[in-house]
Amino acid sequence: MAGGEKDDSSAAGSGWDGGSRFSALTVDKSEVAQHLQQHHGVKPGGDKDRTPCRREGCGKKMKKESISRHIVAVHLDNKTECGSCGKTFARLDLYQLLSLRRTAI
């Protein structure tokens, strides 16, 4: 899909709070946060409060400030594969940490 959009159509009906899934979310966590505020009533603030992910079938508890990153990394299938070992990372920062550790050895 164009513009970094993900095709989420294979999991329709398993979205936030059990609603239908919006298929055109990009992999940008700030856009995901804005979408949650505008369409799902998620209020800004309280970033350090622990809250569950409300995606159907998930429920993982985390700081509210981490929800958008979690959705991008886990639910939008934004994975990075290491070209050296083939390991797949859900978060780019963890892949970068591995790369730094390898170059330090």
C-alpha positions in Angstrom: 0.0 0.0 0.0 1.2 3.5 -0.6 2.5 6.0 2.0 3.5 3.4 4.6 -0.1 2.1 5.0 -0.6 -1.4 6.1 -3.3 -3.7 4.8 -5.1 -4.9 7.9 -8.1 -6.5 6.1 -7.2 -10.0 7.1 -8.1 -9.3 10.7 -11.3 -7.2 10.3 -13.5 -7.2 13.3 -10.6 -7.5 15.8 -9.9 -3.9 16.4 -9.8 -1.5 19.4 -12.5 -2.5 22.0 -13.7 -5.2 19.6 -14.8 -2.8 16.9 -14.0 -3.0 13.3 -10.4 -2.4 12.4 -9.4 0.7 10.4 -7.2 -0.6 7.6 -5.3 2.6 6.6 -3.2 3.2 9.7 0.4 4.0 8.9 3.3 2.8 10.9 3.9 6.3 12.5 3.1 6.1 16.2 2.1 9.8 16.4 -0.6 9.2 13.8 -1.7 6.1 15.7 -2.0 8.2 18.9 -4.0 10.9 17.1 -6.3 8.2 15.6 -6.9 6.7 19.1 -7.8 10.2 20.4 -10.1 11.2 17.6 -11.8 7.9 16.9 -11.7 5.9 20.1 -12.0 8.5 22.9 -8.5 8.0 24.3 -7.8 11.2 26.3 -4.3 12.8 26.3 -2.4 12.9 29.5 -1.7 10.3 32.2 1.2 8.9 30.2 2.8 7.1 33.2 -0.5 5.4 34.2 -0.6 1.6 33.4 -3.3 0.6 31.0 -4.2 -2.4 29.0 -4.0 -2.5 25.2 -7.6 -2.7 24.1 -7.0 -4.4 20.8 -9.1 -7.6 20.8 -7.1 -10.6 21.9 -4.3 -8.5 23.4 -4.8 -6.9 26.8 -1.1 -6.4 27.5 -0.6 -3.9 30.3 1.9 -1.0 29.7 2.3 2.7 30.3 -0.2 4.7 28.4 2.7 6.5 26.6 3.7 3.1 25.1 0.4 2.2 23.6 1.0 3.8 20.2 4.5 2.2 19.8 3.0 -1.1 20.9 0.3 -0.9 18.3 2.8 -0.1 15.5 5.3 -2.8 16.5 2.9 -5.6 17.4 -0.5 -5.1 15.7 0.6 -3.3 12.5 3.3 -5.9 11.9 6.1 -3.3 11.5 9.0 -5.7 11.8 12.7 -5.2 11.1 14.9 -8.2 10.1 18.6 -8.4 10.9 20.6 -8.9 7.8 23.3 -10.7 9.7 21.5 -13.3 11.8 17.9 -13.2 10.3 16.3 -12.4 13.7 13.1 -10.4 13.5 12.5 -7.4 15.8 9.2 -5.8 16.5 11.0 -2.6 17.6 13.6 -0.8 15.5 15.4 0.5 18.7 16.0 -3.1 19.9 17.4 -4.0 16.5 19.7 -0.9 16.7 20.8 -2.0 20.2 21.8 -5.4 18.8 23.7 -3.8 16.0 25.6 -1.6 18.4 26.5 -4.5 20.6 27.8 -6.5 17.6 30.1 -3.6 16.5 31.4 -3.2 20.1 32.6 -6.9 20.2 
